[in-house]
Amino acid sequence: MQRTREKPEKMPENNKARKKLRVCVATCNRADYSKLAPIMFGIKAQPDEFELEVVVLGSHLIDDYGNTFRMIEQDDFDIGSKLHTIVRGEDEAAMVESVGLALVKLPDVLHRLRPDVLVVHGDRFDALALATAAALMNIRILHLEGGEVSGTIDDSIRHAISKLAHYHACCTRSAEQHLIAMCEDHARILLAGCPSYDKLLAAHYRDDYMDIIKNWLGDHVKEHDYIVALQHPVTTDIKNSIKIYELMLDALISFNKRTLILFPNIDAGSKEMVRVMRKKGVEQHPNFRAVKHVPFEQFIQLVCHAGAMIGNSSCGVREAGAFGTPVINLGSRQTGRETGENVLHVRDADTQNKIYHALELQFGKRYPCSKIYGDGNAVPRILKFLQTIDLDEPLQKTFCFPPVKEWDISQDIDHILETQSALAVDLGGTNLRVAIVSMTGKIVKKYTQANPKTFEERIALILKMCKEALSDAVCLNCRILGVGIGGGIIQHNELVHGSTFCAAELGHIMVSLDGPECMCGSRGCIEAYASGMALQREAKRLHDEDVLKVDGITDMKNNEPVSAVHLINAARLGNSKADAVLQTAGMALGVGIVNILHMVNPSLVILSGVLASHYQSPVQQVIEQRALPSARSIRVLTSDLEEPALMGAASMVLDYTTRRLY
């Protein structure tokens, strides 16, 4: 009998051999390689989990910047592609052209390599080209150091890359919160720390550090007795950044300490910086050593044991903190960066003295080690994070937008007219008034209380009245009227609001350059002449001068406050001084209205309020005497509406809350 071969059991899904993750690391310059190299070493050390591809572009391949691709080869990495993407010129146009050239060349490389994940670092224009190309070619992107804040165009580029990236490995808690605030998925954000800190904290104390210092700065240089200078152009303010660079060089020359100065990066403005450096003879100066590149391991030692570091490189506000090296940060390039206590900022400098004084304060100090940007364990976290990437997940990233409150007003016009109401408050006059006004213009209910004397009592009473009215109104939007003079312009049956809902501030039209002081802080406003408060002020003045009395009128009751009513009554009964006050007030109001007539040429002027009837005739006379012929025939009427001030306030609110719907 023939024996049949037993069918092997099906391997469980979770025991299937995991496919190696093909990771492409793209590096553009010496600075980003210092952050990417530790990750590259970690990936290379796990060949069963990862397959590493390396792409080199940008200033790595330029002789003027040290041909730094060679240090990648010296680290025993196989460079899969070298892309010459820099258009020389070192100005804004050259940066744009470099991005365009990179976008032309990258698709062929990415199509050939077919990585599962592209690792992009930071905020450089080269990195923006990498992220754009990968996103358009449906390649997942891991972005390092997203969510941080700094000055210059780098800030915008960094955030743009974050929006293109599918995964994020950030360095600080604040950066993590910024990414979440940018609506990135929290599950795809790793708080890892800075990868360069893994090397900084583990290997910056070397027995041969003095050999490195002497190799770069000479045999007579001592530890903590030299300066490292690294200043880059600020692409959004090139002129000022070159000025600060020149002042820095002047201060360093005057400070008279041995200085290692690195050439600036390739950003727009770097060519002008190099010209300034050569004009001052820095390359030939006995105190300076000007270099284009220092290997990162040696640069660590130079920064660690320096007396100070000066410039605007991110190394000063990030890596130098791991050593406690004192730093003078110049200008706006690192504005917003989190820094340790070792950093002294010189945001703006108009002379070299400020920078020189900063050098005096910082040089030779030592500060505690700062671990804001990492604890030395970033790489293991990032590698573990890469291993969790599920290539079967949908490629399209989703954004975690905060919930948006739905508009809760019905689109049905009948419902709006029936249910919408406004709560209007009038603080002026003898009484405080609160009214619920419907969309149809009807006062549903009105609440009235005597106006207290003090502001605190007035506000407390208003809140109490509003609370009482709250239960009677369906939807409330509060508009508070003051005690001055307001206005409104009606055009095509609609109230003109203005860009900030403050149109027709009639009370603050100035009719005199040296008139009485207004509550707004200016002088000569209509309100300072004609408002109820202004008339009350004048009535009190006349009363204090004992000239408000009129024959046939008994004295005011004890403790009765003097008000505009007493002034009006006195004028009616022949008090010439009281009448003069009212005439001046009417003239001021009339002149202000004439100004408005000349601007908008309305068909009618309507006065409202308790003083309307007293001002109607004087205002009409001023119009007839002072207005242009085209406006002299405009009539002045008084409003016959119930509570016109409250109605006007409510109409503004109701119009605003519903106008966007229909």
C-alpha positions as CSV (number, residue, x, y, z in Angstrom):
1,M,0.0,0.0,0.0
2,Q,1.4,3.3,-1.0
3,R,1.9,5.7,1.8
4,T,0.6,9.2,1.2
5,R,2.7,12.2,2.2
6,E,1.0,14.1,5.0
7,K,0.0,17.6,4.2
8,P,1.9,20.1,6.3
9,E,-0.1,22.2,8.7
10,K,-0.7,25.7,7.5
11,M,1.6,28.2,9.3
12,P,-0.3,30.6,11.5
13,E,-0.6,34.1,10.1
14,N,1.4,35.7,12.9
15,N,4.3,33.2,12.4
16,K,4.8,34.0,8.8
17,A,8.3,35.3,8.0
18,R,8.2,39.0,8.0
19,K,9.3,40.7,4.9
20,K,12.4,42.8,5.3
21,L,11.6,46.5,5.4
22,R,13.3,48.3,2.6
23,V,14.4,51.6,4.1
24,C,15.9,54.4,2.0
25,V,17.8,57.1,3.9
26,A,18.4,60.2,1.9
27,T,21.0,62.7,3.2
28,C,21.6,66.2,1.8
29,N,24.4,67.8,3.9
30,R,26.9,67.4,6.7
31,A,24.4,68.5,9.3
32,D,21.6,66.0,8.5
33,Y,24.1,63.2,8.2
34,S,25.0,63.6,11.8
35,K,21.4,62.8,12.7
36,L,20.9,60.1,10.1
37,A,24.1,58.2,10.5
38,P,23.2,56.6,13.9
39,I,20.0,55.3,12.4
40,M,21.8,54.0,9.3
41,F,24.3,52.1,11.6
42,G,21.3,50.7,13.5
43,I,19.5,49.6,10.3
44,K,22.7,48.0,9.0
45,A,23.2,46.1,12.2
46,Q,19.9,44.3,11.7
47,P,20.1,42.7,8.3
48,D,17.3,40.2,9.1
49,E,14.9,43.1,9.7
50,F,15.9,45.8,7.3
51,E,17.4,46.5,3.9
52,L,19.2,49.8,3.7
53,E,19.5,52.0,0.6
54,V,21.4,55.3,0.7
55,V,20.8,58.3,-1.5
56,V,23.2,61.3,-1.4
57,L,22.4,64.7,-2.9
58,G,22.7,68.4,-2.2
59,S,25.8,70.0,-0.8
60,H,27.4,66.6,0.0
61,L,28.7,66.5,-3.6
62,I,30.1,70.1,-3.8
63,D,33.8,70.6,-3.4
64,D,33.3,74.1,-1.8
65,Y,31.5,72.4,1.0
66,G,34.0,69.7,1.6
67,N,32.7,66.8,-0.7
68,T,31.2,65.4,2.5
69,F,29.9,62.3,0.7
70,R,33.3,60.8,1.4
71,M,32.7,60.6,5.1
72,I,29.6,58.4,4.3
73,E,31.9,56.1,2.3
74,Q,34.4,56.1,5.1
75,D,31.6,54.9,7.4
76,D,31.4,51.9,5.1
77,F,27.9,52.7,3.6
78,D,27.2,51.8,0.0
79,I,25.8,54.8,-1.7
80,G,23.1,53.7,-4.1
81,S,22.7,57.0,-5.9
82,K,24.5,60.3,-6.0
83,L,22.4,63.1,-7.3
84,H,23.9,66.5,-8.2
85,T,20.9,68.7,-7.4
86,I,22.4,72.1,-6.4
87,V,22.2,75.0,-8.8
88,R,25.0,77.4,-7.8
89,G,24.3,81.0,-7.1
90,E,23.5,81.0,-3.4
91,D,20.5,83.2,-3.8
92,E,16.7,82.7,-3.5
93,A,16.3,81.7,-7.2
94,A,19.1,79.1,-7.0
95,M,17.3,77.5,-4.0
96,V,14.1,77.2,-6.0
97,E,15.9,75.9,-9.0
98,S,17.7,73.3,-6.8
99,V,14.4,72.0,-5.6
100,G,13.1,71.8,-9.1
101,L,16.3,69.9,-10.3
102,A,16.0,67.5,-7.4
103,L,12.3,66.8,-8.4
104,V,13.4,66.1,-11.9
105,K,16.1,63.6,-10.9
106,L,14.5,61.8,-7.8
107,P,11.6,60.0,-9.6
108,D,14.0,57.7,-11.5
109,V,16.0,56.9,-8.4
110,L,13.0,56.2,-6.2
111,H,11.4,54.1,-9.0
112,R,14.5,52.0,-9.3
113,L,15.0,51.5,-5.5
114,R,11.3,51.0,-4.7
115,P,11.7,51.6,-0.9
116,D,9.0,50.8,1.6
117,V,9.9,53.8,3.7
118,L,11.9,57.0,2.9
119,V,13.6,58.6,5.9
120,V,13.8,62.4,5.6
121,H,15.4,64.7,8.1
122,G,14.6,68.2,9.2
123,D,13.8,71.4,7.3
124,R,16.1,72.0,4.4
125,F,14.9,72.8,0.9
126,D,16.5,69.5,-0.4
127,A,14.4,67.6,2.1
128,L,11.3,69.3,0.8
129,A,12.0,67.9,-2.7
130,L,12.6,64.4,-1.2
131,A,9.3,64.5,0.7
132,T,7.4,65.9,-2.3
133,A,8.7,63.3,-4.7
134,A,8.1,60.4,-2.3
135,A,4.6,61.5,-1.5
136,L,3.6,61.8,-5.1
137,M,5.1,58.3,-5.8
138,N,3.1,56.7,-3.0
139,I,6.2,56.0,-0.8
140,R,5.8,56.1,2.9
141,I,7.8,58.9,4.6
142,L,9.3,58.9,8.1
143,H,10.2,62.5,9.1
144,L,12.7,63.3,11.8
145,E,12.6,66.4,13.9
146,G,9.1,67.5,12.9
147,G,7.0,69.8,15.1
148,E,9.9,72.0,16.2
149,V,9.8,75.8,15.9
150,S,12.6,78.1,14.6
151,G,13.0,81.2,12.5
152,T,13.5,81.6,8.7
153,I,11.8,79.7,5.9
154,D,13.1,76.5,7.4
155,D,10.1,76.7,9.8
156,S,7.6,76.6,7.0
157,I,9.5,73.9,5.1
158,R,9.6,71.7,8.2
159,H,5.9,71.9,8.7
160,A,5.2,71.3,5.0
161,I,7.3,68.1,5.2
162,S,5.4,67.0,8.3
163,K,2.1,67.3,6.4
164,L,3.5,65.1,3.6
165,A,5.0,62.5,6.0
166,H,3.2,59.4,7.1
167,Y,5.2,58.9,10.3
168,H,7.1,61.2,12.7
169,A,10.0,60.7,15.0
170,C,10.3,63.9,17.1
171,C,12.8,65.1,19.7
172,T,10.9,66.9,22.4
173,R,7.5,66.8,24.2
174,S,6.7,70.3,22.8
175,A,7.4,69.1,19.2
176,E,5.1,66.1,19.8
177,Q,2.3,68.4,21.0
178,H,2.8,70.7,18.0
179,L,2.4,67.8,15.6
180,I,-0.8,66.7,17.4
181,A,-2.0,70.3,17.1
182,M,-1.2,70.1,13.4
183,C,-3.8,67.3,13.2
184,E,-1.2,64.5,12.7
185,D,-2.3,61.0,14.0
186,H,-0.9,60.6,17.5
187,A,-0.5,56.8,16.9
188,R,2.0,57.7,14.1
189,I,4.1,60.1,16.2
190,L,7.1,58.7,18.2
191,L,8.8,60.8,20.9
192,A,12.2,59.4,20.3
193,G,14.8,62.2,21.0
194,C,17.5,63.3,18.7
195,P,19.5,60.4,17.2
196,S,22.8,62.5,17.3
197,Y,22.4,62.5,21.1
198,D,23.0,58.7,21.1
199,K,26.5,59.4,20.0
200,L,27.0,62.6,21.9
201,L,26.2,61.2,25.3
202,A,28.0,58.0,24.7
203,A,31.3,59.1,23.1
204,H,32.0,62.8,23.6
205,Y,34.6,62.1,26.3
206,R,37.6,60.7,24.4
207,D,41.2,60.4,25.7
208,D,42.6,61.9,22.5
209,Y,40.4,65.1,22.5
210,M,43.5,67.3,22.9
211,D,45.1,65.8,19.9
212,I,41.9,66.7,17.9
213,I,41.9,70.3,19.2
214,K,45.6,70.8,18.4
215,N,45.2,69.3,15.0
216,W,42.6,71.9,14.1
217,L,43.7,74.9,16.2
218,G,47.5,74.5,16.8
219,D,49.7,73.1,19.6
220,H,49.4,76.1,21.9
221,V,45.6,76.0,22.3
222,K,44.3,74.9,25.7
223,E,41.0,73.3,26.6
224,H,38.1,75.8,27.1
225,D,40.3,78.6,25.7
226,Y,39.0,78.8,22.1
227,I,35.8,79.5,20.2
228,V,33.8,77.6,17.6
229,A,31.9,79.9,15.2
230,L,29.2,78.8,12.8
231,Q,26.8,81.3,11.3
232,H,24.4,80.7,8.4
233,P,22.4,83.2,6.4
234,V,18.7,83.8,7.3
235,T,16.9,83.4,4.0
236,T,14.0,85.6,4.9
237,D,16.2,88.5,6.0
238,I,19.5,88.1,4.2
239,K,20.6,91.7,4.5
240,N,20.3,91.8,8.3
241,S,21.9,88.3,8.7
242,I,25.0,89.5,6.7
243,K,25.2,92.6,8.9
244,I,25.1,90.4,12.1
245,Y,27.7,88.1,10.6
246,E,30.0,91.1,10.0
247,L,29.5,92.3,13.5
248,M,30.2,88.8,14.8
249,L,33.6,88.8,13.0
250,D,34.5,92.2,14.3
251,A,33.7,91.1,17.8
252,L,35.7,87.9,17.5
253,I,38.7,89.8,16.1
254,S,38.5,92.2,19.1
255,F,38.0,89.4,21.6
256,N,41.4,88.0,20.5
257,K,40.9,84.3,21.2
258,R,41.8,81.4,18.9
259,T,38.7,80.7,16.8
260,L,37.6,77.8,14.5
261,I,35.2,79.2,12.0
262,L,33.2,77.0,9.6
263,F,32.0,78.3,6.3
264,P,28.2,78.9,6.1
265,N,25.8,76.5,4.5
266,I,24.6,76.8,0.9
267,D,21.5,78.9,1.6
268,A,20.8,82.1,-0.2
269,G,23.2,84.8,1.2
270,S,26.1,82.4,1.9
271,K,28.2,83.8,-1.0
272,E,27.9,87.3,0.5
273,M,28.9,86.0,3.9
274,V,32.0,84.4,2.4
275,R,32.9,87.7,0.7
276,V,32.6,89.5,4.1
277,M,34.8,86.9,5.7
278,R,37.5,87.3,3.0
279,K,37.2,91.1,3.0
280,K,38.1,91.1,6.7
281,G,41.0,88.7,6.1
282,V,39.7,86.0,8.4
283,E,41.4,83.2,6.5
284,Q,44.8,84.8,6.9
285,H,44.2,86.1,10.5
286,P,46.5,84.4,13.0
287,N,43.7,83.9,15.5
288,F,41.4,82.1,13.0
289,R,41.2,78.8,11.3
290,A,38.5,78.8,8.6
291,V,37.4,75.4,7.4
292,K,34.6,74.0,5.1
293,H,34.1,70.8,7.0
294,V,35.0,68.9,10.2
295,P,34.1,65.2,10.6
296,F,31.3,64.9,13.1
297,E,33.2,62.8,15.6
298,Q,35.9,65.5,15.8
299,F,33.4,68.3,15.7
300,I,31.8,66.9,18.8
301,Q,35.2,67.1,20.6
302,L,35.8,70.6,19.4
303,V,32.4,71.9,20.6
304,C,32.5,69.9,23.9
305,H,35.8,71.4,25.0
306,A,35.4,74.9,23.6
307,G,35.3,78.0,25.7
308,A,32.2,79.1,23.8
309,M,30.3,78.5,20.6
310,I,28.9,81.5,18.7
311,G,26.6,81.8,15.6
312,N,23.1,80.7,14.7
313,S,23.6,77.0,13.9
314,S,21.1,74.5,15.4
315,C,24.1,72.7,16.8
316,G,24.5,75.6,19.3
317,V,21.0,75.3,20.7
318,R,20.8,71.5,20.4
319,E,24.0,69.5,20.6
320,A,26.1,71.9,22.5
321,G,23.7,71.6,25.4
322,A,24.7,68.0,25.9
323,F,28.2,69.2,26.9
324,G,27.2,72.3,28.9
325,T,29.2,74.4,26.4
326,P,28.3,78.1,26.7
327,V,26.6,79.4,23.5
328,I,25.9,82.8,22.1
329,N,23.0,82.5,19.6
330,L,22.8,85.4,17.1
331,G,19.8,86.7,15.3
332,S,16.4,85.1,14.5
333,R,17.4,81.8,12.8
334,Q,16.7,79.7,15.9
335,T,13.8,81.8,17.3
336,G,11.4,79.5,19.0
337,R,13.8,76.6,19.6
338,E,13.8,75.0,23.0
339,T,17.2,75.8,24.6
340,G,19.1,75.0,27.8
341,E,20.5,77.5,30.3
342,N,23.8,77.4,28.4
343,V,22.4,79.6,25.5
344,L,22.6,83.4,25.6
345,H,20.5,85.0,22.9
346,V,21.5,88.1,21.0
347,R,18.4,88.7,19.0
348,D,19.5,91.9,17.4
349,A,22.8,93.7,17.3
350,D,23.5,97.2,15.8
351,T,27.1,97.3,17.0
352,Q,29.8,94.7,17.8
353,N,29.7,95.8,21.4
354,K,26.6,93.8,22.3
355,I,28.2,90.6,20.8
356,Y,31.5,91.4,22.5
357,H,29.8,91.8,25.8
358,A,28.0,88.5,25.3
359,L,31.3,86.8,24.7
360,E,32.7,88.3,27.9
361,L,29.7,86.9,29.8
362,Q,29.8,83.4,28.3
363,F,33.4,82.6,27.5
364,G,34.9,79.9,29.8
365,K,31.8,79.1,31.7
366,R,30.5,75.5,32.1
367,Y,26.8,74.6,32.4
368,P,25.0,71.4,33.5
369,C,24.3,68.9,30.7
370,S,21.0,69.5,29.0
371,K,18.9,66.6,27.8
372,I,16.0,68.5,26.2
373,Y,16.6,66.9,22.9
374,G,17.4,63.3,23.9
375,D,18.5,60.8,26.5
376,G,20.8,58.7,24.3
377,N,18.2,56.0,23.3
378,A,16.6,57.5,20.2
379,V,17.9,55.0,17.7
380,P,16.5,51.8,19.4
381,R,13.1,53.6,19.6
382,I,13.2,54.6,16.0
383,L,14.2,51.1,14.8
384,K,11.4,49.5,16.9
385,F,9.0,52.1,15.4
386,L,10.0,51.2,11.9
387,Q,9.3,47.5,12.7
388,T,5.7,48.3,13.6
389,I,4.9,49.9,10.2
390,D,2.2,47.8,8.5
391,L,2.7,47.9,4.8
392,D,-0.8,46.6,4.3
393,E,-2.4,49.6,5.9
394,P,-3.9,52.2,3.4
395,L,-1.2,54.5,2.1
396,Q,-3.4,57.6,2.2
397,K,-2.8,59.3,5.5
398,T,-5.6,60.7,7.6
399,F,-5.6,63.9,9.6
400,C,-7.1,64.0,13.1
401,F,-9.1,67.2,13.0
402,P,-10.6,68.4,16.2
403,P,-14.4,68.1,16.4
404,V,-16.2,71.1,14.9
405,K,-19.4,72.2,16.5
406,E,-22.2,71.9,14.1
407,W,-24.2,75.0,13.4
408,D,-27.4,74.5,15.4
409,I,-29.6,77.1,13.7
410,S,-32.2,75.6,11.4
411,Q,-32.0,76.4,7.7
412,D,-35.8,76.8,7.7
413,I,-36.6,80.5,7.4
414,D,-39.9,80.1,9.3
415,H,-38.1,78.4,12.1
416,I,-35.6,81.2,12.3
417,L,-38.3,83.9,12.4
418,E,-40.2,82.1,15.0
419,T,-37.4,81.0,17.4
420,Q,-34.4,83.4,17.1
421,S,-34.3,86.2,19.6
422,A,-31.7,88.5,20.9
423,L,-31.0,89.9,24.4
424,A,-30.4,93.6,24.2
425,V,-29.1,95.6,27.2
426,D,-29.2,99.4,27.6
427,L,-26.9,100.8,30.3
428,G,-27.9,104.5,29.8
429,G,-30.5,106.7,31.3
430,T,-32.2,106.6,34.7
431,N,-33.1,102.9,34.3
432,L,-31.2,99.8,33.2
433,R,-33.2,98.0,30.6
434,V,-33.0,94.5,29.2
435,A,-35.2,93.3,26.4
436,I,-35.8,90.1,24.5
437,V,-36.3,91.0,20.8
438,S,-37.6,88.6,18.3
439,M,-36.5,88.2,14.6
440,T,-39.8,90.0,13.6
441,G,-38.8,93.1,15.5
442,K,-41.2,92.6,18.4
443,I,-40.1,93.2,22.0
444,V,-41.1,89.9,23.6
445,K,-40.4,91.0,27.1
446,K,-38.7,93.9,28.8
447,Y,-37.0,94.1,32.2
448,T,-36.4,97.5,33.9
449,Q,-34.5,98.4,37.1
450,A,-33.3,101.7,38.5
451,N,-29.7,102.4,37.5
452,P,-27.3,102.0,40.4
453,K,-24.7,104.7,41.2
454,T,-21.5,102.6,41.0
455,F,-20.2,100.7,38.0
456,E,-19.8,97.5,40.1
457,E,-23.4,97.6,41.2
458,R,-24.6,98.3,37.7
459,I,-22.7,95.3,36.2
460,A,-24.0,93.0,39.0
461,L,-27.6,94.1,38.4
462,I,-27.2,93.7,34.6
463,L,-26.0,90.1,35.1
464,K,-28.9,89.4,37.4
465,M,-31.4,90.8,34.9
466,C,-29.8,88.9,32.0
467,K,-30.0,85.7,34.0
468,E,-33.7,86.3,34.7
469,A,-34.3,86.9,30.9
470,L,-32.2,83.9,29.9
471,S,-35.0,81.4,30.6
472,D,-37.5,83.2,28.5
473,A,-35.3,83.5,25.3
474,V,-34.8,80.6,22.9
475,C,-31.3,81.6,21.5
476,L,-29.5,84.6,23.0
477,N,-26.8,86.8,21.7
478,C,-26.0,89.8,23.9
479,R,-25.5,93.3,22.6
480,I,-24.7,96.0,25.2
481,L,-25.4,99.7,24.6
482,G,-23.3,102.3,26.4
483,V,-24.3,105.7,27.8
484,G,-23.0,107.8,24.9
485,I,-24.2,108.6,21.4
486,G,-24.5,105.8,18.8
487,G,-25.7,105.7,15.3
488,G,-26.8,103.5,12.5
489,I,-26.8,103.7,8.7
490,I,-29.5,101.9,6.8
491,Q,-28.8,101.0,3.2
492,H,-31.2,98.9,1.1
493,N,-33.1,98.0,4.2
494,E,-30.1,96.6,5.9
495,L,-27.9,98.0,8.7
496,V,-24.4,98.8,7.6
497,H,-22.0,97.1,10.0
498,G,-18.5,97.9,8.8
499,S,-15.6,95.4,8.8
500,T,-15.5,95.2,12.6
501,F,-19.2,95.8,13.4
502,C,-18.4,99.4,14.5
503,A,-19.8,101.5,11.6
504,A,-21.6,104.8,12.2
505,E,-19.8,105.7,15.5
506,L,-21.5,109.1,15.3
507,G,-20.7,109.9,18.9
508,H,-16.9,109.9,18.3
509,I,-16.9,112.2,15.3
510,M,-14.7,115.2,16.4
511,V,-16.2,118.6,15.9
512,S,-13.5,120.5,17.8
513,L,-9.8,120.1,18.2
514,D,-9.7,121.5,21.7
515,G,-13.1,120.6,23.0
516,P,-14.0,118.8,26.3
517,E,-12.4,115.4,27.0
518,C,-14.4,112.4,25.8
519,M,-14.7,109.0,27.6
520,C,-12.9,107.5,24.6
521,G,-9.8,109.4,25.6
522,S,-9.9,111.9,22.7
523,R,-11.2,115.5,22.8
524,G,-14.0,117.4,21.0
525,C,-16.2,114.3,20.2
526,I,-19.9,114.9,19.7
527,E,-20.5,112.6,22.7
528,A,-18.4,115.0,24.9
529,Y,-20.9,117.7,24.1
530,A,-24.3,116.1,23.5
531,S,-24.6,112.8,25.4
532,G,-26.7,112.4,28.5
533,M,-23.4,112.1,30.5
534,A,-22.1,115.3,29.0
535,L,-25.3,117.2,29.9
536,Q,-25.3,115.8,33.4
537,R,-21.7,117.0,33.7
538,E,-22.6,120.5,32.7
539,A,-25.7,120.5,34.9
540,K,-23.6,119.5,37.9
541,R,-21.1,122.3,37.0
542,L,-23.9,124.9,36.9
543,H,-25.4,123.5,40.1
544,D,-22.1,123.8,41.9
545,E,-21.8,127.4,40.7
546,D,-25.3,127.9,42.0
547,V,-26.6,129.2,38.6
548,L,-28.9,126.3,37.8
549,K,-31.8,127.6,39.9
550,V,-34.8,129.2,38.1
551,D,-37.5,131.4,39.7
552,G,-40.7,129.4,40.4
553,I,-38.8,126.0,40.7
554,T,-38.3,124.6,44.1
555,D,-34.9,123.4,45.2
556,M,-34.0,119.8,44.4
557,K,-34.7,117.2,47.0
558,N,-32.0,116.3,49.4
559,N,-29.5,113.8,48.0
560,E,-31.2,113.9,44.6
561,P,-28.4,113.6,42.0
562,V,-28.2,116.4,39.4
563,S,-29.1,115.1,35.9
564,A,-29.7,116.2,32.4
565,V,-33.4,116.5,33.2
566,H,-32.7,119.4,35.6
567,L,-30.6,121.2,32.9
568,I,-33.4,120.8,30.3
569,N,-36.1,122.0,32.7
570,A,-34.0,125.0,33.6
571,A,-33.5,125.9,29.9
572,R,-37.3,125.6,29.3
573,L,-37.9,128.1,32.1
574,G,-35.5,130.7,30.7
575,N,-32.1,129.8,32.3
576,S,-29.8,131.3,29.8
577,K,-26.7,129.4,30.9
578,A,-28.6,126.1,30.7
579,D,-30.0,127.1,27.3
580,A,-26.5,127.9,26.1
581,V,-25.3,124.4,27.0
582,L,-28.1,122.8,25.1
583,Q,-27.5,125.1,22.1
584,T,-23.8,124.1,22.0
585,A,-24.8,120.4,22.3
586,G,-27.3,120.7,19.5
587,M,-24.8,122.5,17.3
588,A,-22.1,119.8,17.9
589,L,-24.6,117.0,17.1
590,G,-25.8,118.9,14.0
591,V,-22.3,119.5,12.7
592,G,-21.5,115.8,13.1
593,I,-24.6,114.8,11.3
594,V,-23.8,117.2,8.5
595,N,-20.5,115.4,8.0
596,I,-22.3,112.1,7.6
597,L,-24.8,113.7,5.2
598,H,-21.9,114.8,3.0
599,M,-20.4,111.3,3.0
600,V,-23.4,109.0,2.5
601,N,-26.2,111.4,1.4
602,P,-29.1,109.6,3.1
603,S,-32.8,110.5,2.5
604,L,-33.7,110.9,6.2
605,V,-32.2,111.5,9.6
606,I,-34.0,109.9,12.5
607,L,-33.2,110.8,16.1
608,S,-34.1,108.5,19.0
609,G,-33.7,108.4,22.8
610,V,-34.9,110.7,25.6
611,L,-33.1,113.7,24.2
612,A,-34.3,113.3,20.6
613,S,-37.1,115.8,20.8
614,H,-34.8,118.4,22.3
615,Y,-32.2,118.0,19.5
616,Q,-34.6,117.8,16.5
617,S,-35.0,121.5,15.9
618,P,-31.3,122.5,16.5
619,V,-30.0,119.7,14.2
620,Q,-32.5,120.7,11.5
621,Q,-31.3,124.3,11.7
622,V,-27.6,123.3,11.5
623,I,-28.3,121.2,8.4
624,E,-30.1,124.1,6.7
625,Q,-27.3,126.5,7.6
626,R,-24.2,124.4,7.0
627,A,-25.0,121.5,4.7
628,L,-24.3,121.6,0.9
629,P,-27.3,122.4,-1.2
630,S,-27.7,118.7,-2.1
631,A,-28.3,117.8,1.6
632,R,-30.2,120.9,3.0
633,S,-33.6,119.4,2.2
634,I,-33.0,116.2,4.3
635,R,-35.6,116.1,7.1
636,V,-34.9,115.3,10.7
637,L,-37.5,113.2,12.5
638,T,-37.8,111.5,15.9
639,S,-38.3,107.8,16.1
640,D,-41.7,106.4,17.1
641,L,-40.5,102.9,17.7
642,E,-40.8,101.4,21.1
643,E,-37.3,101.3,22.6
644,P,-35.4,102.1,19.4
645,A,-31.9,101.7,21.0
646,L,-32.7,98.2,22.2
647,M,-34.2,97.4,18.8
648,G,-31.1,98.6,17.0
649,A,-28.8,96.6,19.2
650,A,-30.9,93.4,18.8
651,S,-31.0,93.9,15.0
652,M,-27.2,93.9,14.8
653,V,-27.0,90.6,16.7
654,L,-29.9,88.9,14.8
655,D,-28.5,90.0,11.5
656,Y,-25.1,88.7,12.3
657,T,-26.2,85.3,13.6
658,T,-28.4,84.6,10.6
659,R,-27.0,86.4,7.6
660,R,-24.6,83.6,6.7
661,L,-27.4,81.2,6.2
662,Y,-29.6,82.8,3.5
